[in-house]
């Protein structure tokens, strides 16, 4: 399974990211726009660091 983080600017000029599978499906997106590219990259790093989270049924 090949995953890629895409970093882009939205229509408002804010930085956002999305996690895409190699088949084109979007698996996750940033829930907010970031004012800087560095902040968006930090958001990606936070997701990478917490990707080993448990599954909780609600």
N, C-alpha and C positions, 0 to 999 in steps of 0.2 A: 504494500500500500504506500503510494507516494503522496505525501502531503506538502503543500506549499503555503506559506504566509504571503499574501499580497498586500502591499502597502500602497495607498492611493489617497488622493484628495477628493473630497466630496464637492457638491455644487456650492456649498457655503465656504469652501476653501479650507476646511478642516481636514486633518489627517485621520485616516481610518485604516483598519486592517480587516482582512477576512482570511480564514483558513479554508483552503480548497483541496479536495481530493483530485487525483490525476484524471478521474473521469468527469471532472467539471463541477461536481456537486459542492456547494458551499456548506461546510460543516459547522463553522462558527464565525461570528462577526463581532467587531467592537461594538459595545452598547452605547458608545459616546464618540463624538468627534474630539480630536486632540488639537490643541493650538499649535503644537510643534511636532516635527517629525521625530525628535528625540523622545518625546512623551509617548508617541504611538509605538515606537520601538520598545520602550520600557513596558508598555502594555503587553506586547507580544512576549517579552521575556517573562513577565508574570504568568502568562498562560502556560508557557513552556515549563516553568518551574512547578506549577500546580497540576500539571497534566496527570500526575499519578494519584489523583484524588479518588476516594472511594465512591461507590454508587450508593445512593440513599433513596429508598422508596418512600414516596410521600402520598 
